[in-house]
Amino acid sequence: MWVFTETGFVSAVRKVDSPSKITVRSRDKQSLEVLAELSETEIIETPDADYRYRVLVSDDIYKVWLTTTVDMLDYDNFKNRIVETRGHVFHHALGNVWTDMHAVAD
């Protein structure tokens, strides 16, 4: 599951070797800081992996994080909010994803 929020981008999966946890991964550490704080878990650095940073969390913690993200939604334009919270470099990358998704538009 890919999730883009005003704090960043994460990829959440359930690994076979940790079926009771959700592995939440990111390419930048900042995207995981809120979730790591909420779960009282350290961010694990995996320099040779596709996603350099990760945290392992329970389903309940992940649900709380997602719900809190929804509860905090108070903007009417996501791309503009990203400029405010993550800056222009992240905004540019997000814009590329937005543009690429036009390939699947009806």
Biopython code that builds the backbone (N, CA, C, O; Angstrom):
import numpy as np
from Bio.PDB.StructureBuilder import StructureBuilder

atoms = [
    (1, "MET", "N", (0.853, -1.170, 0.000)),
    (1, "MET", "CA", (0.000, 0.000, 0.000)),
    (1, "MET", "C", (0.898, 1.231, 0.000)),
    (1, "MET", "O", (1.734, 1.406, 0.887)),
    (2, "TRP", "N", (0.716, 2.062, -0.986)),
    (2, "TRP", "CA", (1.410, 3.334, -0.997)),
    (2, "TRP", "C", (0.515, 4.382, -0.373)),
    (2, "TRP", "O", (-0.678, 4.447, -0.671)),
    (3, "VAL", "N", (1.086, 5.202, 0.492)),
    (3, "VAL", "CA", (0.332, 6.256, 1.147)),
    (3, "VAL", "C", (1.134, 7.558, 1.058)),
    (3, "VAL", "O", (2.279, 7.634, 1.504)),
    (4, "PHE", "N", (0.509, 8.561, 0.480)),
    (4, "PHE", "CA", (1.083, 9.897, 0.437)),
    (4, "PHE", "C", (0.314, 10.745, 1.440)),
    (4, "PHE", "O", (-0.913, 10.823, 1.378)),
    (5, "THR", "N", (1.026, 11.378, 2.360)),
    (5, "THR", "CA", (0.403, 12.258, 3.342)),
    (5, "THR", "C", (1.152, 13.585, 3.320)),
    (5, "THR", "O", (2.146, 13.730, 2.609)),
    (6, "GLU", "N", (0.682, 14.537, 4.086)),
    (6, "GLU", "CA", (1.375, 15.818, 4.134)),
    (6, "GLU", "C", (2.743, 15.705, 4.801)),
    (6, "GLU", "O", (3.548, 16.631, 4.708)),
    (7, "THR", "N", (3.020, 14.579, 5.473)),
    (7, "THR", "CA", (4.337, 14.396, 6.084)),
    (7, "THR", "C", (5.272, 13.549, 5.230)),
    (7, "THR", "O", (6.459, 13.447, 5.541)),
    (8, "GLY", "N", (4.762, 12.935, 4.151)),
    (8, "GLY", "CA", (5.649, 12.169, 3.291)),
    (8, "GLY", "C", (4.982, 11.043, 2.538)),
    (8, "GLY", "O", (3.768, 11.040, 2.336)),
    (9, "PHE", "N", (5.794, 10.085, 2.127)),
    (9, "PHE", "CA", (5.375, 8.935, 1.329)),
    (9, "PHE", "C", (5.891, 7.666, 1.988)),
    (9, "PHE", "O", (7.071, 7.566, 2.322)),
    (10, "VAL", "N", (4.995, 6.689, 2.174)),
    (10, "VAL", "CA", (5.392, 5.396, 2.731)),
    (10, "VAL", "C", (4.822, 4.270, 1.901)),
    (10, "VAL", "O", (3.841, 4.443, 1.177)),
    (11, "SER", "N", (5.448, 3.121, 2.016)),
    (11, "SER", "CA", (4.969, 1.885, 1.416)),
    (11, "SER", "C", (4.788, 0.886, 2.552)),
    (11, "SER", "O", (5.743, 0.566, 3.260)),
    (12, "ALA", "N", (3.576, 0.399, 2.726)),
    (12, "ALA", "CA", (3.272, -0.529, 3.819)),
    (12, "ALA", "C", (3.029, -1.924, 3.252)),
    (12, "ALA", "O", (2.265, -2.100, 2.303)),
    (13, "VAL", "N", (3.694, -2.914, 3.851)),
    (13, "VAL", "CA", (3.558, -4.307, 3.422)),
    (13, "VAL", "C", (3.559, -5.215, 4.649)),
    (13, "VAL", "O", (3.949, -4.811, 5.745)),
    (14, "ARG", "N", (3.116, -6.440, 4.438)),
    (14, "ARG", "CA", (3.196, -7.443, 5.491)),
    (14, "ARG", "C", (4.195, -8.502, 5.023)),
    (14, "ARG", "O", (3.909, -9.280, 4.113)),
    (15, "LYS", "N", (5.352, -8.519, 5.646)),
    (15, "LYS", "CA", (6.412, -9.446, 5.269)),
    (15, "LYS", "C", (6.112, -10.854, 5.813)),
    (15, "LYS", "O", (5.540, -11.005, 6.892)),
    (16, "VAL", "N", (6.497, -11.852, 5.063)),
    (16, "VAL", "CA", (6.272, -13.246, 5.464)),
    (16, "VAL", "C", (6.965, -13.562, 6.784)),
    (16, "VAL", "O", (6.430, -14.317, 7.596)),
    (17, "ASP", "N", (8.147, -12.995, 7.008)),
    (17, "ASP", "CA", (8.902, -13.287, 8.224)),
    (17, "ASP", "C", (8.419, -12.491, 9.445)),
    (17, "ASP", "O", (8.889, -12.731, 10.557)),
    (18, "SER", "N", (7.483, -11.544, 9.252)),
    (18, "SER", "CA", (6.910, -10.773, 10.363)),
    (18, "SER", "C", (5.402, -10.603, 10.146)),
    (18, "SER", "O", (4.923, -9.477, 10.013)),
    (19, "PRO", "N", (4.652, -11.706, 10.109)),
    (19, "PRO", "CA", (3.232, -11.611, 9.750)),
    (19, "PRO", "C", (2.360, -10.854, 10.755)),
    (19, "PRO", "O", (1.255, -10.431, 10.416)),
    (20, "SER", "N", (2.840, -10.682, 11.972)),
    (20, "SER", "CA", (2.038, -9.975, 12.964)),
    (20, "SER", "C", (2.305, -8.463, 12.963)),
    (20, "SER", "O", (1.696, -7.726, 13.738)),
    (21, "LYS", "N", (3.193, -8.013, 12.113)),
    (21, "LYS", "CA", (3.552, -6.597, 12.037)),
    (21, "LYS", "C", (3.367, -6.086, 10.613)),
    (21, "LYS", "O", (3.382, -6.851, 9.649)),
    (22, "ILE", "N", (3.196, -4.799, 10.512)),
    (22, "ILE", "CA", (3.214, -4.137, 9.213)),
    (22, "ILE", "C", (4.571, -3.466, 9.082)),
    (22, "ILE", "O", (4.990, -2.715, 9.964)),
    (23, "THR", "N", (5.247, -3.736, 7.992)),
    (23, "THR", "CA", (6.522, -3.091, 7.705)),
    (23, "THR", "C", (6.213, -1.851, 6.881)),
    (23, "THR", "O", (5.715, -1.942, 5.759)),
    (24, "VAL", "N", (6.511, -0.711, 7.445)),
    (24, "VAL", "CA", (6.256, 0.555, 6.773)),
    (24, "VAL", "C", (7.606, 1.115, 6.347)),
    (24, "VAL", "O", (8.483, 1.352, 7.177)),
    (25, "ARG", "N", (7.759, 1.321, 5.048)),
    (25, "ARG", "CA", (9.054, 1.691, 4.496)),
    (25, "ARG", "C", (8.985, 3.043, 3.816)),
    (25, "ARG", "O", (7.921, 3.494, 3.392)),
    (26, "SER", "N", (10.148, 3.684, 3.719)),
    (26, "SER", "CA", (10.212, 4.970, 3.046)),
    (26, "SER", "C", (11.610, 5.194, 2.484)),
    (26, "SER", "O", (12.584, 4.589, 2.931)),
    (27, "ARG", "N", (11.683, 6.056, 1.517)),
    (27, "ARG", "CA", (12.974, 6.401, 0.929)),
    (27, "ARG", "C", (13.647, 7.537, 1.679)),
    (27, "ARG", "O", (14.845, 7.768, 1.518)),
    (28, "ASP", "N", (12.879, 8.247, 2.499)),
    (28, "ASP", "CA", (13.466, 9.304, 3.314)),
    (28, "ASP", "C", (12.993, 9.131, 4.757)),
    (28, "ASP", "O", (11.861, 8.719, 5.009)),
    (29, "LYS", "N", (13.864, 9.449, 5.678)),
    (29, "LYS", "CA", (13.599, 9.235, 7.104)),
    (29, "LYS", "C", (12.435, 10.087, 7.611)),
    (29, "LYS", "O", (11.645, 9.631, 8.437)),
    (30, "GLN", "N", (12.329, 11.311, 7.122)),
    (30, "GLN", "CA", (11.301, 12.229, 7.597)),
    (30, "GLN", "C", (9.893, 11.662, 7.417)),
    (30, "GLN", "O", (9.016, 11.922, 8.241)),
    (31, "SER", "N", (9.667, 10.897, 6.358)),
    (31, "SER", "CA", (8.338, 10.336, 6.109)),
    (31, "SER", "C", (7.885, 9.370, 7.196)),
    (31, "SER", "O", (6.686, 9.132, 7.341)),
    (32, "LEU", "N", (8.817, 8.808, 7.964)),
    (32, "LEU", "CA", (8.479, 7.832, 9.002)),
    (32, "LEU", "C", (8.521, 8.392, 10.416)),
    (32, "LEU", "O", (8.159, 7.687, 11.357)),
    (33, "GLU", "N", (8.946, 9.619, 10.591)),
    (33, "GLU", "CA", (9.160, 10.145, 11.938)),
    (33, "GLU", "C", (7.900, 10.164, 12.793)),
    (33, "GLU", "O", (7.957, 9.796, 13.967)),
    (34, "VAL", "N", (6.770, 10.581, 12.243)),
    (34, "VAL", "CA", (5.528, 10.629, 13.018)),
    (34, "VAL", "C", (5.097, 9.223, 13.421)),
    (34, "VAL", "O", (4.710, 8.998, 14.568)),
    (35, "LEU", "N", (5.159, 8.291, 12.498)),
    (35, "LEU", "CA", (4.767, 6.911, 12.795)),
    (35, "LEU", "C", (5.705, 6.269, 13.812)),
    (35, "LEU", "O", (5.253, 5.542, 14.696)),
    (36, "ALA", "N", (6.986, 6.526, 13.697)),
    (36, "ALA", "CA", (7.953, 5.987, 14.662)),
    (36, "ALA", "C", (7.698, 6.538, 16.053)),
    (36, "ALA", "O", (7.774, 5.803, 17.038)),
    (37, "GLU", "N", (7.395, 7.828, 16.139)),
    (37, "GLU", "CA", (7.099, 8.444, 17.435)),
    (37, "GLU", "C", (5.814, 7.854, 18.029)),
    (37, "GLU", "O", (5.765, 7.530, 19.216)),
    (38, "LEU", "N", (4.798, 7.722, 17.211)),
    (38, "LEU", "CA", (3.529, 7.155, 17.668)),
    (38, "LEU", "C", (3.704, 5.729, 18.182)),
    (38, "LEU", "O", (3.105, 5.350, 19.189)),
    (39, "SER", "N", (4.519, 4.946, 17.494)),
    (39, "SER", "CA", (4.714, 3.537, 17.872)),
    (39, "SER", "C", (5.838, 3.338, 18.880)),
    (39, "SER", "O", (6.104, 2.220, 19.322)),
    (40, "GLU", "N", (6.497, 4.449, 19.238)),
    (40, "GLU", "CA", (7.646, 4.372, 20.150)),
    (40, "GLU", "C", (8.659, 3.346, 19.658)),
    (40, "GLU", "O", (9.156, 2.514, 20.418)),
    (41, "THR", "N", (8.947, 3.433, 18.359)),
    (41, "THR", "CA", (9.837, 2.506, 17.675)),
    (41, "THR", "C", (10.934, 3.283, 16.971)),
    (41, "THR", "O", (10.707, 4.383, 16.469)),
    (42, "GLU", "N", (12.101, 2.714, 16.940)),
    (42, "GLU", "CA", (13.202, 3.327, 16.210)),
    (42, "GLU", "C", (13.029, 3.102, 14.710)),
    (42, "GLU", "O", (12.497, 2.077, 14.284)),
    (43, "ILE", "N", (13.475, 4.053, 13.928)),
    (43, "ILE", "CA", (13.513, 3.893, 12.480)),
    (43, "ILE", "C", (14.761, 3.077, 12.148)),
    (43, "ILE", "O", (15.873, 3.424, 12.546)),
    (44, "ILE", "N", (14.555, 2.005, 11.423)),
    (44, "ILE", "CA", (15.648, 1.107, 11.034)),
    (44, "ILE", "C", (16.192, 1.572, 9.684)),
    (44, "ILE", "O", (15.432, 1.790, 8.740)),
    (45, "GLU", "N", (17.504, 1.719, 9.603)),
    (45, "GLU", "CA", (18.115, 2.098, 8.336)),
    (45, "GLU", "C", (18.645, 0.856, 7.628)),
    (45, "GLU", "O", (19.381, 0.060, 8.211)),
    (46, "THR", "N", (18.261, 0.705, 6.366)),
    (46, "THR", "CA", (18.685, -0.432, 5.544)),
    (46, "THR", "C", (19.268, 0.136, 4.242)),
    (46, "THR", "O", (18.574, 0.200, 3.227)),
    (47, "PRO", "N", (20.539, 0.545, 4.274)),
    (47, "PRO", "CA", (21.134, 1.288, 3.160)),
    (47, "PRO", "C", (21.096, 0.577, 1.803)),
    (47, "PRO", "O", (21.072, 1.245, 0.770)),
    (48, "ASP", "N", (21.089, -0.744, 1.782)),
    (48, "ASP", "CA", (21.134, -1.463, 0.513)),
    (48, "ASP", "C", (19.748, -1.841, -0.008)),
    (48, "ASP", "O", (19.640, -2.448, -1.073)),
    (49, "ALA", "N", (18.697, -1.495, 0.717)),
    (49, "ALA", "CA", (17.340, -1.847, 0.301)),
    (49, "ALA", "C", (16.745, -0.759, -0.594)),
    (49, "ALA", "O", (17.215, 0.379, -0.611)),
    (50, "ASP", "N", (15.715, -1.131, -1.326)),
    (50, "ASP", "CA", (15.010, -0.183, -2.184)),
    (50, "ASP", "C", (14.452, 0.970, -1.353)),
    (50, "ASP", "O", (14.566, 2.132, -1.744)),
    (51, "TYR", "N", (13.852, 0.651, -0.212)),
    (51, "TYR", "CA", (13.394, 1.654, 0.741)),
    (51, "TYR", "C", (14.400, 1.677, 1.885)),
    (51, "TYR", "O", (14.503, 0.710, 2.639)),
    (52, "ARG", "N", (15.128, 2.751, 2.018)),
    (52, "ARG", "CA", (16.250, 2.816, 2.967)),
    (52, "ARG", "C", (15.811, 2.773, 4.431)),
    (52, "ARG", "O", (16.557, 2.291, 5.284)),
    (53, "TYR", "N", (14.606, 3.272, 4.731)),
    (53, "TYR", "CA", (14.158, 3.372, 6.124)),
    (53, "TYR", "C", (12.882, 2.570, 6.326)),
    (53, "TYR", "O", (12.069, 2.429, 5.412)),
    (54, "ARG", "N", (12.718, 2.042, 7.549)),
    (54, "ARG", "CA", (11.519, 1.259, 7.853)),
    (54, "ARG", "C", (11.237, 1.221, 9.338)),
    (54, "ARG", "O", (12.131, 1.387, 10.168)),
    (55, "VAL", "N", (9.980, 0.998, 9.653)),
    (55, "VAL", "CA", (9.553, 0.719, 11.017)),
    (55, "VAL", "C", (8.592, -0.461, 10.956)),
    (55, "VAL", "O", (7.855, -0.626, 9.984)),
    (56, "LEU", "N", (8.608, -1.275, 12.002)),
    (56, "LEU", "CA", (7.671, -2.386, 12.129)),
    (56, "LEU", "C", (6.667, -2.005, 13.196)),
    (56, "LEU", "O", (7.037, -1.683, 14.325)),
    (57, "VAL", "N", (5.382, -2.042, 12.831)),
    (57, "VAL", "CA", (4.336, -1.597, 13.746)),
    (57, "VAL", "C", (3.186, -2.600, 13.752)),
    (57, "VAL", "O", (3.009, -3.378, 12.815)),
    (58, "SER", "N", (2.420, -2.561, 14.822)),
    (58, "SER", "CA", (1.221, -3.395, 14.895)),
    (58, "SER", "C", (0.149, -2.828, 13.972)),
    (58, "SER", "O", (0.205, -1.666, 13.567)),
    (59, "ASP", "N", (-0.824, -3.670, 13.650)),
    (59, "ASP", "CA", (-1.958, -3.208, 12.843)),
    (59, "ASP", "C", (-2.652, -2.034, 13.526)),
    (59, "ASP", "O", (-3.021, -1.057, 12.874)),
    (60, "ASP", "N", (-2.827, -2.135, 14.837)),
    (60, "ASP", "CA", (-3.536, -1.088, 15.578)),
    (60, "ASP", "C", (-2.812, 0.245, 15.498)),
    (60, "ASP", "O", (-3.456, 1.280, 15.328)),
    (61, "ILE", "N", (-1.506, 0.247, 15.616)),
    (61, "ILE", "CA", (-0.731, 1.497, 15.530)),
    (61, "ILE", "C", (-0.849, 2.080, 14.122)),
    (61, "ILE", "O", (-1.008, 3.290, 13.964)),
    (62, "TYR", "N", (-0.772, 1.229, 13.106)),
    (62, "TYR", "CA", (-0.889, 1.715, 11.731)),
    (62, "TYR", "C", (-2.267, 2.333, 11.495)),
    (62, "TYR", "O", (-2.388, 3.370, 10.844)),
    (63, "LYS", "N", (-3.294, 1.692, 12.025)),
    (63, "LYS", "CA", (-4.654, 2.237, 11.894)),
    (63, "LYS", "C", (-4.785, 3.580, 12.600)),
    (63, "LYS", "O", (-5.415, 4.497, 12.072)),
    (64, "VAL", "N", (-4.201, 3.707, 13.780)),
    (64, "VAL", "CA", (-4.241, 4.983, 14.501)),
    (64, "VAL", "C", (-3.535, 6.060, 13.680)),
    (64, "VAL", "O", (-4.030, 7.181, 13.566)),
    (65, "TRP", "N", (-2.381, 5.721, 13.111)),
    (65, "TRP", "CA", (-1.643, 6.682, 12.290)),
    (65, "TRP", "C", (-2.478, 7.126, 11.093)),
    (65, "TRP", "O", (-2.566, 8.320, 10.804)),
    (66, "LEU", "N", (-3.094, 6.163, 10.390)),
    (66, "LEU", "CA", (-3.929, 6.511, 9.244)),
    (66, "LEU", "C", (-5.122, 7.368, 9.662)),
    (66, "LEU", "O", (-5.441, 8.361, 9.006)),
    (67, "THR", "N", (-5.775, 6.983, 10.749)),
    (67, "THR", "CA", (-6.935, 7.729, 11.233)),
    (67, "THR", "C", (-6.552, 9.142, 11.642)),
    (67, "THR", "O", (-7.269, 10.096, 11.341)),
    (68, "THR", "N", (-5.434, 9.275, 12.321)),
    (68, "THR", "CA", (-4.957, 10.595, 12.732)),
    (68, "THR", "C", (-4.653, 11.459, 11.518)),
    (68, "THR", "O", (-4.926, 12.659, 11.517)),
    (69, "THR", "N", (-4.091, 10.850, 10.496)),
    (69, "THR", "CA", (-3.808, 11.578, 9.260)),
    (69, "THR", "C", (-5.105, 12.107, 8.650)),
    (69, "THR", "O", (-5.154, 13.241, 8.173)),
    (70, "VAL", "N", (-6.145, 11.288, 8.667)),
    (70, "VAL", "CA", (-7.443, 11.724, 8.150)),
    (70, "VAL", "C", (-8.024, 12.831, 9.032)),
    (70, "VAL", "O", (-8.546, 13.825, 8.527)),
    (71, "ASP", "N", (-7.931, 12.653, 10.338)),
    (71, "ASP", "CA", (-8.478, 13.655, 11.268)),
    (71, "ASP", "C", (-7.805, 15.014, 11.114)),
    (71, "ASP", "O", (-8.431, 16.045, 11.361)),
    (72, "MET", "N", (-6.543, 15.027, 10.712)),
    (72, "MET", "CA", (-5.791, 16.281, 10.576)),
    (72, "MET", "C", (-5.984, 16.945, 9.210)),
    (72, "MET", "O", (-5.478, 18.044, 8.987)),
    (73, "LEU", "N", (-6.699, 16.305, 8.307)),
    (73, "LEU", "CA", (-6.882, 16.830, 6.957)),
    (73, "LEU", "C", (-7.709, 18.120, 7.014)),
    (73, "LEU", "O", (-8.904, 18.099, 7.309)),
    (74, "ASP", "N", (-7.050, 19.223, 6.730)),
    (74, "ASP", "CA", (-7.713, 20.526, 6.810)),
    (74, "ASP", "C", (-7.339, 21.437, 5.638)),
    (74, "ASP", "O", (-7.415, 22.660, 5.755)),
    (75, "TYR", "N", (-6.941, 20.854, 4.529)),
    (75, "TYR", "CA", (-6.516, 21.630, 3.368)),
    (75, "TYR", "C", (-7.382, 21.256, 2.176)),
    (75, "TYR", "O", (-7.980, 20.180, 2.140)),
    (76, "ASP", "N", (-7.443, 22.167, 1.188)),
    (76, "ASP", "CA", (-8.256, 21.891, 0.007)),
    (76, "ASP", "C", (-7.425, 21.599, -1.239)),
    (76, "ASP", "O", (-7.982, 21.392, -2.317)),
    (77, "ASN", "N", (-6.094, 21.581, -1.104)),
    (77, "ASN", "CA", (-5.231, 21.250, -2.227)),
    (77, "ASN", "C", (-3.984, 20.549, -1.683)),
    (77, "ASN", "O", (-3.129, 21.172, -1.053)),
    (78, "PHE", "N", (-3.899, 19.247, -1.938)),
    (78, "PHE", "CA", (-2.810, 18.434, -1.395)),
    (78, "PHE", "C", (-1.447, 18.879, -1.915)),
    (78, "PHE", "O", (-0.497, 19.000, -1.141)),
    (79, "LYS", "N", (-1.347, 19.120, -3.209)),
    (79, "LYS", "CA", (-0.052, 19.501, -3.773)),
    (79, "LYS", "C", (0.464, 20.805, -3.167)),
    (79, "LYS", "O", (1.660, 20.936, -2.903)),
    (80, "ASN", "N", (-0.426, 21.765, -2.946)),
    (80, "ASN", "CA", (-0.002, 23.014, -2.302)),
    (80, "ASN", "C", (0.437, 22.776, -0.863)),
    (80, "ASN", "O", (1.396, 23.392, -0.400)),
    (81, "ARG", "N", (-0.257, 21.884, -0.149)),
    (81, "ARG", "CA", (0.107, 21.583, 1.241)),
    (81, "ARG", "C", (1.501, 20.964, 1.310)),
    (81, "ARG", "O", (2.269, 21.252, 2.228)),
    (82, "ILE", "N", (1.823, 20.113, 0.337)),
    (82, "ILE", "CA", (3.138, 19.464, 0.320)),
    (82, "ILE", "C", (4.257, 20.500, 0.208)),
    (82, "ILE", "O", (5.309, 20.333, 0.827)),
    (83, "VAL", "N", (4.054, 21.547, -0.555)),
    (83, "VAL", "CA", (5.066, 22.608, -0.637)),
    (83, "VAL", "C", (5.322, 23.168, 0.756)),
    (83, "VAL", "O", (6.469, 23.410, 1.131)),
    (84, "GLU", "N", (4.244, 23.374, 1.527)),
    (84, "GLU", "CA", (4.367, 23.928, 2.876)),
    (84, "GLU", "C", (5.057, 22.965, 3.840)),
    (84, "GLU", "O", (5.890, 23.382, 4.645)),
    (85, "THR", "N", (4.710, 21.670, 3.761)),
    (85, "THR", "CA", (5.193, 20.717, 4.763)),
    (85, "THR", "C", (6.488, 20.009, 4.383)),
    (85, "THR", "O", (7.270, 19.638, 5.258)),
    (86, "ARG", "N", (6.723, 19.816, 3.080)),
    (86, "ARG", "CA", (7.902, 19.053, 2.657)),
    (86, "ARG", "C", (8.806, 19.799, 1.690)),
    (86, "ARG", "O", (9.920, 19.348, 1.423)),
    (87, "GLY", "N", (8.362, 20.915, 1.166)),
    (87, "GLY", "CA", (9.211, 21.719, 0.302)),
    (87, "GLY", "C", (9.082, 21.382, -1.180)),
    (87, "GLY", "O", (8.332, 20.493, -1.583)),
    (88, "HIS", "N", (9.841, 22.127, -1.964)),
    (88, "HIS", "CA", (9.715, 22.054, -3.420)),
    (88, "HIS", "C", (10.248, 20.760, -4.022)),
    (88, "HIS", "O", (9.685, 20.278, -5.005)),
    (89, "VAL", "N", (11.304, 20.185, -3.475)),
    (89, "VAL", "CA", (11.864, 18.945, -4.042)),
    (89, "VAL", "C", (10.844, 17.816, -3.914)),
    (89, "VAL", "O", (10.600, 17.086, -4.875)),
    (90, "PHE", "N", (10.252, 17.674, -2.733)),
    (90, "PHE", "CA", (9.242, 16.633, -2.528)),
    (90, "PHE", "C", (8.022, 16.926, -3.405)),
    (90, "PHE", "O", (7.452, 16.011, -3.998)),
    (91, "HIS", "N", (7.625, 18.183, -3.488)),
    (91, "HIS", "CA", (6.484, 18.582, -4.317)),
    (91, "HIS", "C", (6.716, 18.195, -5.775)),
    (91, "HIS", "O", (5.809, 17.695, -6.441)),
    (92, "HIS", "N", (7.927, 18.427, -6.269)),
    (92, "HIS", "CA", (8.251, 18.083, -7.654)),
    (92, "HIS", "C", (8.119, 16.572, -7.882)),
    (92, "HIS", "O", (7.536, 16.142, -8.877)),
    (93, "ALA", "N", (8.659, 15.773, -6.962)),
    (93, "ALA", "CA", (8.563, 14.310, -7.089)),
    (93, "ALA", "C", (7.103, 13.868, -7.055)),
    (93, "ALA", "O", (6.687, 13.020, -7.844)),
    (94, "LEU", "N", (6.330, 14.443, -6.143)),
    (94, "LEU", "CA", (4.909, 14.122, -6.047)),
    (94, "LEU", "C", (4.182, 14.504, -7.336)),
    (94, "LEU", "O", (3.303, 13.776, -7.799)),
    (95, "GLY", "N", (4.547, 15.630, -7.903)),
    (95, "GLY", "CA", (3.957, 16.049, -9.168)),
    (95, "GLY", "C", (4.223, 15.062, -10.286)),
    (95, "GLY", "O", (3.372, 14.866, -11.154)),
    (96, "ASN", "N", (5.397, 14.435, -10.280)),
    (96, "ASN", "CA", (5.707, 13.412, -11.274)),
    (96, "ASN", "C", (4.774, 12.211, -11.128)),
    (96, "ASN", "O", (4.301, 11.666, -12.125)),
    (97, "VAL", "N", (4.512, 11.802, -9.900)),
    (97, "VAL", "CA", (3.576, 10.696, -9.669)),
    (97, "VAL", "C", (2.187, 11.085, -10.167)),
    (97, "VAL", "O", (1.525, 10.312, -10.858)),
    (98, "TRP", "N", (1.756, 12.288, -9.809)),
    (98, "TRP", "CA", (0.442, 12.791, -10.223)),
    (98, "TRP", "C", (0.315, 12.760, -11.741)),
    (98, "TRP", "O", (-0.703, 12.323, -12.278)),
    (99, "THR", "N", (1.363, 13.230, -12.435)),
    (99, "THR", "CA", (1.358, 13.260, -13.898)),
    (99, "THR", "C", (1.340, 11.854, -14.469)),
    (99, "THR", "O", (0.574, 11.572, -15.390)),
    (100, "ASP", "N", (2.168, 10.970, -13.937)),
    (100, "ASP", "CA", (2.236, 9.598, -14.437)),
    (100, "ASP", "C", (0.916, 8.853, -14.287)),
    (100, "ASP", "O", (0.594, 7.992, -15.105)),
    (101, "MET", "N", (0.153, 9.178, -13.252)),
    (101, "MET", "CA", (-1.127, 8.505, -13.044)),
    (101, "MET", "C", (-2.173, 8.880, -14.092)),
    (101, "MET", "O", (-3.216, 8.231, -14.176)),
    (102, "HIS", "N", (-1.915, 9.905, -14.885)),
    (102, "HIS", "CA", (-2.809, 10.227, -15.990)),
    (102, "HIS", "C", (-2.871, 9.071, -16.998)),
    (102, "HIS", "O", (-3.846, 8.947, -17.740)),
    (103, "ALA", "N", (-1.846, 8.238, -17.025)),
    (103, "ALA", "CA", (-1.810, 7.106, -17.957)),
    (103, "ALA", "C", (-2.935, 6.112, -17.695)),
    (103, "ALA", "O", (-3.298, 5.351, -18.592)),
    (104, "VAL", "N", (-3.488, 6.102, -16.498)),
    (104, "VAL", "CA", (-4.563, 5.149, -16.171)),
    (104, "VAL", "C", (-5.921, 5.822, -16.019)),
    (104, "VAL", "O", (-6.892, 5.177, -15.623)),
    (105, "ALA", "N", (-5.997, 7.110, -16.328)),
    (105, "ALA", "CA", (-7.260, 7.832, -16.199)),
    (105, "ALA", "C", (-8.268, 7.324, -17.209)),
    (105, "ALA", "O", (-7.907, 6.981, -18.335)),
    (106, "ASP", "N", (-9.528, 7.274, -16.814)),
    (106, "ASP", "CA", (-10.610, 6.872, -17.736)),
    (106, "ASP", "C", (-10.883, 7.983, -18.734)),
    (106, "ASP", "O", (-11.754, 7.843, -19.592)),
]
sb = StructureBuilder()
sb.init_structure("model")
sb.init_model(0)
sb.init_chain("A")
sb.init_seg("    ")
for serial, (resi, resn, name, xyz) in enumerate(atoms, 1):
    if name == "N":
        sb.init_residue(resn, " ", resi, " ")
    sb.init_atom(name, np.array(xyz, "f"), 0.0, 1.0, " ", f" {name:<3s}", serial, name[0])
structure = sb.get_structure()
